[in-house]
Amino acid sequence: MPPGCHSALRRRRLKLKVVLALAGLVLTVGAWQLAPPLVTICDQCDRLAGLDTQKAALLAQRSALEADRTELATQLGQEAAARRQGYVRPGERRLVFVRDEREQTESALSPAGLPPDS
């Protein structure tokens, strides 16, 4: 190799190292600049998911309220709603059926569809 070739090769390697170092610096600064917006985007995605869940719950509640409104728009619906709340017409008797606590425990312990052994 000619004597000047070594110094030219060293200069080329040095230039390459400088270019790579600058490229790395630019990429690092770019990543540093992009980090806060990416965090904000992730936070907004999480918030959006929560709002979607809340919206679904509110839509379900709205449907239930609309069904109640439709039912209460008629006389029969009003009477059914009143009876569910325990109201009775004058002269009627309200019947309340109470299960014996012991029966509930026995039926819960016995196999489905079979009477408890006595």
C-alpha positions as CSV (number, residue, x, y, z in Angstrom):
1,M,0.0,0.0,0.0
2,P,1.2,3.5,-0.8
3,P,2.1,5.6,2.3
4,G,-0.7,8.1,1.7
5,C,-3.3,5.4,1.5
6,H,-3.2,4.7,5.2
7,S,-4.0,8.3,6.2
8,A,-6.8,8.5,3.5
9,L,-8.3,5.2,4.9
10,R,-8.1,6.6,8.5
11,R,-9.8,9.8,7.4
12,R,-12.6,7.9,5.7
13,R,-13.0,5.7,8.8
14,L,-13.1,8.8,10.9
15,K,-15.6,10.5,8.7
16,L,-17.8,7.3,8.8
17,K,-17.6,7.3,12.6
18,V,-18.5,10.9,12.8
19,V,-21.4,10.4,10.4
20,L,-22.6,7.4,12.4
21,A,-22.3,9.3,15.7
22,L,-24.3,12.2,14.3
23,A,-26.9,9.8,12.9
24,G,-27.2,8.2,16.3
25,L,-27.4,11.6,18.0
26,V,-30.2,12.7,15.6
27,L,-32.1,9.4,16.2
28,T,-31.7,9.8,19.9
29,V,-32.9,13.4,19.9
30,G,-35.8,12.4,17.6
31,A,-36.8,9.6,19.9
32,W,-36.6,12.0,22.8
33,Q,-38.8,14.4,21.0
34,L,-41.3,11.7,20.1
35,A,-41.6,10.2,23.6
36,P,-44.0,12.7,25.1
37,P,-46.5,12.7,22.2
38,L,-46.4,8.8,22.3
39,V,-47.2,8.8,26.0
40,T,-50.0,11.3,25.4
41,I,-51.4,9.1,22.6
42,C,-51.3,6.0,24.9
43,D,-53.1,7.9,27.7
44,Q,-55.7,9.1,25.2
45,C,-56.3,5.5,24.0
46,D,-56.8,4.3,27.5
47,R,-59.2,7.2,28.2
48,L,-61.1,6.4,25.0
49,A,-61.5,2.8,25.9
50,G,-62.9,3.8,29.3
51,L,-65.3,6.2,27.6
52,D,-66.4,3.5,25.2
53,T,-67.3,1.3,28.2
54,Q,-69.1,4.1,29.9
55,K,-71.0,4.8,26.7
56,A,-72.1,1.2,26.3
57,A,-73.3,1.2,29.9
58,L,-75.2,4.5,29.4
59,L,-76.8,3.2,26.2
60,A,-78.0,0.0,28.0
61,Q,-79.4,2.2,30.8
62,R,-81.1,4.4,28.2
63,S,-82.7,1.3,26.6
64,A,-84.0,0.1,30.0
65,L,-85.4,3.6,30.7
66,E,-87.1,3.7,27.3
67,A,-88.6,0.3,27.9
68,D,-89.9,1.5,31.3
69,R,-91.3,4.7,29.7
70,T,-93.1,2.6,27.0
71,E,-94.5,0.3,29.7
72,L,-95.7,3.2,31.9
73,A,-97.4,4.9,28.9
74,T,-100.3,2.4,29.2
75,Q,-102.8,1.8,32.0
76,L,-101.9,-1.9,32.2
77,G,-98.2,-1.1,32.4
78,Q,-98.8,1.4,35.2
79,E,-100.8,-1.2,37.1
80,A,-98.1,-3.9,36.6
81,A,-95.4,-1.5,37.8
82,A,-97.5,-0.6,40.9
83,R,-98.1,-4.3,41.7
84,R,-94.3,-5.0,41.5
85,Q,-93.9,-2.3,44.1
86,G,-96.4,-3.9,46.4
87,Y,-99.6,-1.9,45.7
88,V,-103.0,-3.6,45.6
89,R,-106.4,-2.4,44.6
90,P,-109.0,-1.6,47.3
91,G,-110.6,-4.8,48.5
92,E,-107.7,-7.0,47.3
93,R,-105.3,-8.9,49.7
94,R,-101.6,-8.9,49.3
95,L,-100.1,-12.4,49.6
96,V,-96.5,-12.8,50.5
97,F,-95.0,-16.3,50.2
98,V,-92.1,-17.0,52.5
99,R,-90.0,-20.1,52.2
100,D,-88.8,-21.9,55.3
101,E,-85.1,-21.3,55.8
102,R,-84.6,-25.0,56.6
103,E,-86.2,-26.0,53.3
104,Q,-84.0,-23.6,51.4
105,T,-80.9,-25.2,52.9
106,E,-82.0,-28.7,52.3
107,S,-83.0,-28.0,48.7
108,A,-79.6,-26.3,48.1
109,L,-77.8,-29.4,49.4
110,S,-79.9,-32.0,47.5
111,P,-79.2,-32.9,43.9
112,A,-81.2,-31.0,41.3
113,G,-84.7,-32.4,40.7
114,L,-84.5,-34.9,43.6
115,P,-86.3,-34.5,46.9
116,P,-84.1,-34.3,50.0
117,D,-83.7,-37.6,51.9
118,S,-85.6,-37.7,55.2
